[in-house]
């Protein structure tokens, strides 16, 4: 089997896995919890099913790919924001602080995404897909970094460890990996410059995506929406966490006031 045929087989397998995942989420009555994620998957399925029928080297494929990727930008962002809200539900009293935190983390992630990958693409500017691949790489890198920073900030830096639904933990981990895979494959595509030489990159990306989708199907369950029992904490631990939260909120308020002056 040549690489093009293998790529097509993996692409079909990923589309089928996305359809199964959508069906599993609907059957397990989780759509109301993750509507934007399901919408993202549905658009990916429709776009992939249409594109796979076109010649990879045709102008129609290039145009369809651009439209498809631009449409995914919005739903990809929506799926990440939806997950952030599901994560925030477990941190009682977070209130408006989650918006300040999201803004700081998003700006930081965007700067990291811009600063860590600046190749010379002057020779590729004539290719119609270059702009959307750059957009995809920037967005997926930023979203991956945001989710990583959210995990570090809440669970490590602030040292707040509430009981979290298993579905949210699974979704948090897999969506971070999913965005990271997309970011790495987009970066590799830009560096390689297209042609048949990107086939190994596509094969690796599709194989990793298929693994993520399979884990989603297996682990996304109705019982995963049950919040684990809260382990009792001592008065000293409660006092410590409250002090950390108050200090962070005061610092955020100070920075906000400074920015308005």
N, C-alpha and C positions, 0 to 999 in steps of 0.2 A: 504494500500500500504506500503510495507516494504521500508527501507531506500535505499537498493540497486536499487529497481525499481524506486524510486523517484529520485535518483541520475542519473539514466539512462535517465529518462524523462527530467530532467533539462538539461542534457548534449545535448540531441537531440534538445531541444528548443534553446540552445545557438548556436549550429551549424546552425540551421535554421535562427536564428537572424543574424549571421555573413553573411550568404548567402544573406539575404535581404539587409544588410548594403552594401555589395559589389555591389549588383544590384542597390541600391539607389545612391551610389557614381558614378557608371558608367552612370546611366540614367541622373543624374544631371550634368554630364560632369565635375566631380571634380577629375578624376583619375590623370590628369597631375599635379594637385596641391599636391596630396597625394599618389604617386605611391608606396612608400615603406610601408605605412600603409595598403594599399590595398593588397600588396604582403604578408604582415604579416597575415592579415585576411585570405587570400586564403590558405596559408600554414597551418594555424590553422584549417581551415575547412577540408582540405584534410587529415591532420594527425588525427583529431578527428574522421572523418568518417571511417578511416581505423581501428583505435584503438578500437572504440566502438563495432566492430564486433568480437573482440577477448575476450577470457576468461580473466577476470581481474587478475587472479592468475597464468596465464600461463607464461612460459619463453618467448614466442613470444611477449606477451604484454610488458614485462619488457624491452626487446630489442627494440621494436618499440617505447616505451615511451622515452628511452634514445636518440635514433636517432632524434625523433620528437622534443624533448626539446633542443637538441644541435643546430638543424637547426633554431629553433625559436630565439636563442640567438642573431644571427646576424641580423635578420630582426627586432627584438625588439629594438636593438640598432639603427638600421637604421631609424625606425619609430620615435624614440625620437630625433635623429639628424635632421630629416626632419622637425619635429615640431619646433625645435629650430631655424632653418633657416626661417621658416614661421613667427615666432615671431620676429626675427631680422629685417625682412623686414619693420616693422613698426617704427623702431628706426633709423631715417635718420641720416647718418653720423657715424653710429656705426663702420663701416669698419672692420679693423683687430681686433679692441677691442673685438668683439664677440668671436674670437678664444681664446684670453687670458682669457676672462671671462669664457668661456666653460671649458678651461683647469683647472682653479682654482676651479670652482664649481664641476667638475668631481672628482678631487683629494679629495676635501673636502667630497663629498658624499661617495666616496669609503672608506675613513677613518671612516666615521660615520657608514657605513654599516658593516665594519669589527669590529668596537669597540662595537657596541650595541647588538650584538647577537653572543655569543660564548658558546654554550651548549656543554656538554660532549656527543659526538656521537660515542664513542669507541665501544659501543655495536651494532651500526647500520652500521659499516663500511663494513660488509659482504653483506649488501643488495645492489643489483645492481642499484637501483634508488637513493641511498643516495647522490652520487656525483652530479648528475644532479639536484636534488632538492636543494642542497646547492648552486650550480651555479645559478639556477633560483632565489633563495632567495636573493643572493648577487646582481645580476644584477638588479632585479626589485626594490629592496630597494634603490640601488644607483640611478637608473633612476628616481624613485619617488622623492627622495631627491633633485636631480639636478633640476627637474621641479619646485619643491617648492622653492628652493633657487633662481632660475631664476626669478620667480614671485616676491619674496621678494626683490631681488637686484635691478631689473629694476623698479618696480612699487612703492616700499616702500623706500628702502635705497637711490637710486638715485633720487627717486621722479619724474620719467619721465612717463608721462601718455599720450601717443599719442593715437589717435583713432585707434582701433584695430578691424579687421574684426570679425564679430560674429562667423564665423566658426572656426577661430583660437582660440578665447576665449573658445568656447565650447570644441574644441579638446584638448586644454591645460588642462582644468579642468577634463575632462573625462579620458584622458590618464594618468594623475596623479593618479586619483582614481583607474583606472584599474591596474596600476603597484602596487599601494599600497595594493589593494586586493590580488594580486598574492603574494606579499612579505609576507603579514600576513598569508595567507594560507600555504605557503611553510614553514614559521617559525613554525606554529602550527603542521604541518605534522612531522617536525623534532623532535619537543618536544614530541609529542605523540608516535612516533615511528612506525607508520603503523598499519595495521590490520583494522578490522571493526570499531575501535574506531575513525578513521579519517573520517568516513562517514558524521558526522555532519559538519565537517570542509569543506568537498567538497560541501555539500549542500549549506552552507552559501556562499561559493565562487561562485558557479554557479548561485545562485540567484542574487547576487550582479552584477556579470558579465552580466547577462541577462538585468538587469535594465540599466546598462551603454550602452549596445548595443542598447536597445530600444530608449534611449535618443539620441544617435548618429543618428539613423535612422530618428527620428523626427526632429532633429535640424540642421543636415548637409544639407544645401540647396544652390542652385546656388546664390541666393540673398545674402547669407552670405559671399560671396567673395567681396562684395562691401565695400570699405573703408568708414566709416562714415565721415561726414563733419568735417573739422578741426576747432575747436573753437579758435577764436583769443586769443592770450596771450599778456600780457603787456610787455613792454620793461624790467621791473624789473624782471619778471619771466624768460624771455629769458636770461638775464644776469646771473641770479642765476643758471639756468640749464647748461649754457655754462661753468661757473666757476666750477661746480661740475664735469662735464665731463672732463675738462682739468686737474683737480686735480687727478681724478682717473687714467687717461691716464699717467700722470707723475709718479704716484706711481707704476703702472704696468711696465712702462719702466724701472724704477729704480730697481724693483725686478728682471726683466729679465736680466738687465746688471749685477746685483750682482750674479745671478745664473751662468753666463758665466765666471765670474772671477775665 
